[in-house]
Amino acid sequence: MNNKIGRKIYYDKVFGNVIQVVAQINGLAPTTTVDEDITRYKTLSERNRDTFDMIQLTYGQYDQDFSTCVDYTVDIATKKLVFKYADPNNPNPPYRAPLTESVDAMGAELATMKLKDIEQQTIIDGLGTQLTQAKLEIIALKGGTTI
């Protein structure tokens, strides 16, 4: 069994604090259940099960964010991870959505803008062709010849 299992982030349901991270695995390891993790990790077994929840990531998800952030937690409202990144201009930067998602969103937006630019350029080129055709027709009419 060659599994690629993403991280599990166990967090406090009320505050979003991360209480246990189960590392991602690339290799010969079985997937564990929440109950198995509870028996395996003291931080989970010492808590009432109703006080925490878990986010299962895909293998490699947010690797870049984990390697560059100074802290992370869970936004209780969205039940998604939020990261804090070092900012030399702000000694206490806010938590924010993963930068990798922001970069992906900007890339998609840029691709959309490029497509719109191509579409607009095609329209402009078409209008230019029509304008040239109209000019030639006017010249032809003034000269007494038709096109």
C-alpha positions in Angstrom: 0.0 0.0 0.0 1.7 3.2 -1.2 -0.5 6.0 0.2 -0.2 9.7 0.0 -2.2 10.9 3.0 -2.5 14.6 3.8 -2.2 16.3 7.2 -5.0 16.1 9.7 -5.5 19.3 11.7 -7.3 18.8 15.0 -8.6 22.1 16.4 -10.7 23.4 19.3 -14.2 24.0 18.1 -14.7 27.2 20.2 -11.4 29.1 19.6 -9.9 27.5 16.5 -6.6 26.7 18.2 -4.7 23.8 16.7 -4.4 21.1 19.3 -2.9 18.3 17.2 -1.4 17.9 13.7 -1.0 14.4 12.2 1.7 14.7 9.7 1.2 13.9 6.1 2.5 10.5 4.9 3.9 9.4 1.6 4.6 5.7 1.8 3.5 2.5 3.4 1.1 3.7 6.1 -2.6 3.0 6.6 -5.1 5.8 6.9 -6.1 6.3 10.5 -9.6 7.1 11.8 -10.4 9.9 14.3 -11.0 7.3 17.0 -7.5 5.7 16.3 -5.9 9.2 16.5 -7.7 9.8 19.8 -6.1 6.7 21.3 -2.7 7.5 19.7 -2.4 11.2 20.8 -2.6 12.3 24.4 -3.6 15.8 23.4 -6.8 14.3 21.9 -7.4 11.6 24.4 -7.4 14.1 27.3 -10.2 16.1 25.7 -13.9 15.6 25.4 -14.6 14.6 21.8 -17.3 17.2 21.5 -14.8 20.0 22.0 -12.7 19.5 18.9 -13.0 18.8 15.2 -10.6 17.9 12.4 -9.7 19.2 8.9 -8.3 16.6 6.5 -6.0 18.1 3.9 -5.0 16.4 0.7 -1.4 15.4 0.4 0.8 18.4 -0.2 -2.0 20.9 0.3 -0.7 24.2 1.7 2.9 22.9 1.9 4.2 26.3 0.8 2.0 28.0 3.4 3.1 25.8 6.2 6.8 26.4 5.3 6.5 30.2 5.2 3.9 31.0 7.8 4.7 32.0 11.4 1.5 30.6 12.7 -1.9 29.1 11.7 -5.2 28.5 13.2 -8.8 27.6 12.1 -11.4 30.2 11.3 -14.4 28.9 13.2 -16.9 30.6 11.0 -15.6 28.9 7.8 -13.9 25.9 9.3 -10.9 26.6 7.1 -7.2 27.1 7.9 -5.9 30.7 8.1 -2.2 31.6 8.2 -0.1 34.4 9.7 2.9 35.4 7.6 5.8 37.5 8.8 5.5 41.1 7.8 8.5 43.5 8.5 6.0 46.4 8.5 3.6 44.9 11.0 4.8 43.2 14.2 1.4 41.5 14.6 0.1 40.6 11.1 -3.4 39.3 10.8 -4.4 35.8 9.9 -5.4 35.4 6.3 -6.5 32.9 3.8 -3.6 30.7 2.5 -1.3 32.7 0.1 -1.3 29.7 -2.3 -5.0 30.1 -2.7 -4.6 33.9 -3.3 -1.9 33.2 -5.9 -4.0 30.6 -7.6 -7.0 33.1 -7.7 -4.8 35.8 -9.1 -3.5 33.5 -11.7 -7.0 32.6 -12.8 -8.0 36.2 -12.8 -5.0 37.1 -15.0 -5.8 34.3 -17.4 -9.4 35.6 -17.6 -8.1 39.2 -18.2 -5.8 37.9 -21.0 -8.7 36.1 -22.6 -10.8 39.3 -22.4 -7.9 41.3 -23.8 -7.7 38.9 -26.8 -11.4 39.1 -27.3 -11.4 42.9 -27.2 -8.4 43.0 -29.6 -10.3 40.7 -32.0 -13.3 43.1 -31.9 -11.0 46.1 -32.4 -9.3 44.4 -35.3 -12.7 43.6 -36.8 -13.8 47.2 -36.4 -10.5 48.4 -38.0 -11.2 46.1 -41.0 -14.7 47.5 -41.3 -13.5 51.1 -41.1 -10.9 50.4 -43.8 -13.6 48.9 -46.0 -15.9 51.9 -45.4 -13.0 54.3 -46.3 -12.3 52.4 -49.5 -16.0 52.5 -50.5 -16.1 56.3 -49.9 -13.0 56.8 -52.0 -14.5 54.7 -54.7 -17.8 56.6 -54.6 -15.9 60.0 -54.8 -13.9 58.7 -57.7 -17.0 57.5 -59.5 -16.0 53.9 -59.4 -17.5 51.2 -57.2 -15.9 48.4 -55.4 
